[in-house]
Amino acid sequence: MFEWKPEYSVLIPEIDAQHKRLFALAAELHAAMAQGKAKSVLEQSLAQLVDYTQVHFAAEEQYMARYDYPESIAHKAQHDQLTAQVIDLQKRFARGEQALSINLMVFLKNWLEGHIAGSDQRYSAYIRSKRAA
């Protein structure tokens, strides 16, 4: 379900490596869910995904700031919205109020792929043009 594809590349090696790691963490969470792993295992996988997502978003935002990317505020707002949603999910899951489901996995997959294919490709093109200038 979570598989890195070459067309996701933003042609910034550090960011591509982080995106690949996000796909791997999401795949681990999906596999644990599909195998019916214990709640503690799922909580740990979800926590790793949430933590690494925040590290990755911070790295992207540093690139955007360094190159004065004009859409950085809107891009950060997308990051903040997903972060808030996933942290809320994480809390509800820990309290037993939310189950991890295939619908959640599809949401994460669609968000990740859509964000990389859209917003990330735009800032990447901008940064690469600034580097070439």
Rosetta blueprint (number, residue, H / E / L):
1 M L
2 F L
3 E L
4 W L
5 K L
6 P H
7 E H
8 Y H
9 S L
10 V L
11 L L
12 I L
13 P H
14 E H
15 I H
16 D H
17 A H
18 Q H
19 H H
20 K H
21 R H
22 L H
23 F H
24 A H
25 L H
26 A H
27 A H
28 E H
29 L H
30 H H
31 A H
32 A H
33 M H
34 A H
35 Q L
36 G L
37 K L
38 A L
39 K H
40 S H
41 V H
42 L H
43 E H
44 Q H
45 S H
46 L H
47 A H
48 Q H
49 L H
50 V H
51 D H
52 Y H
53 T H
54 Q H
55 V H
56 H H
57 F H
58 A H
59 A H
60 E H
61 E H
62 Q H
63 Y H
64 M H
65 A H
66 R H
67 Y L
68 D L
69 Y L
70 P L
71 E L
72 S H
73 I H
74 A H
75 H H
76 K H
77 A H
78 Q H
79 H H
80 D H
81 Q H
82 L H
83 T H
84 A H
85 Q H
86 V H
87 I H
88 D H
89 L H
90 Q H
91 K H
92 R H
93 F H
94 A H
95 R L
96 G L
97 E L
98 Q L
99 A L
100 L L
101 S L
102 I H
103 N H
104 L H
105 M H
106 V H
107 F H
108 L H
109 K H
110 N H
111 W H
112 L H
113 E H
114 G H
115 H H
116 I H
117 A H
118 G H
119 S H
120 D H
121 Q H
122 R H
123 Y H
124 S H
125 A H
126 Y H
127 I H
128 R H
129 S H
130 K H
131 R H
132 A H
133 A L
